[in-house]
Amino acid sequence: MENATGGTRSTTGIRAAIAAERRELADLFDGLPAERWNEPSLCAGWRVREVVAHMSMGFRLSLPATLGELVRARGNLHRMTDRVARRDAAARSPAELSAFLRDNADHRWTPPVGGAAGALGHDVVHGLDVTVALGLDRRVPEDRLRVLLDQVRPAGLRFFGVDLGGVRLCADDLDWSYGSGAPVTGSAQDLLLLAYGRRLPEGRLQGERSGRFTLTEGR
C-alpha cells in the first residue's frame, strides 16, 4: 500500500493544532441544543454526550485512577473506556463536558501509542464522530488533516478493524490517496473517519465498493 502524501510535522506545531481543535470543538459543543446531546454519534453505542465525555477522560483521570478502572474492567480497555464514558456522561452537564475540553486545550495527554499525532487524531476523529452524525458542516483545517492522513498505515488500519483489500481511498478535496484497487472517493475528513474504523452516512462516499463503509439502517 502506498500513501501519496509525505512530509513531517513538528511536535510544537501538532501541539498548537491540538489546542486549537479542542477550543473550536468546545465552542461548537456549547452551541448544541440540549436535545442534540442525546442523539447517536458515529461511535457505535455512544450518543454525543458519551463521545464528549470520553474526549476528556485522559485529562481528568490520573494514572492510578485509570489503572484502577482498567482492573475493574478485567484488563479490557474497550470495556473500561465505555463504562467511564457512560458514567461521566450521566454525571456531568453538557456545559461541564465542553469546559473540560476548553480548560485542557494545552494538556499534553497522549494515547498509549501515537504520541502527539495520536492525540490530535483522538480529538479530530471524535469531533467528526459528532459533527458528521449530526449533519453539521464543520471542516477540519487542512493542516490538521494532513498530519493525520500522513499517519495512515497498515498497523493502524488493523487496529481499527479496517479492511481496504482491493480499495484505493481517493480524497476529492485535496491531493491524497491510499491503497490500491477500486477507487472509493470522498472528502479527506470522511476518508480519515473510514481509516479509523467508522462507517459513514449514505451519500458521503462514491465508488462501486463504497457500500462496505456506509452505515446501514439501525447502524
Secondary structure, DSSP 8 states (H G I E B T S, - for coil): --B-------HHHHHHHHHHHHHHHHHHHHTS-GGGGGSB-SSTT-BHHHHHHHHTHHHHS-HHHHHHHHHHTTT-HHHHHHHHHHHHHHHS-HHHHHHHHHHTTT-----SSSHHHHHHHHHHHHHHHHHHHHT------HHHHHHHHTT--HHHHHHTT---TTEEEEESSSS-EEESSEEEEE-HHHHHHHHTT--B-TTS-BSTTGGGGB--TT-
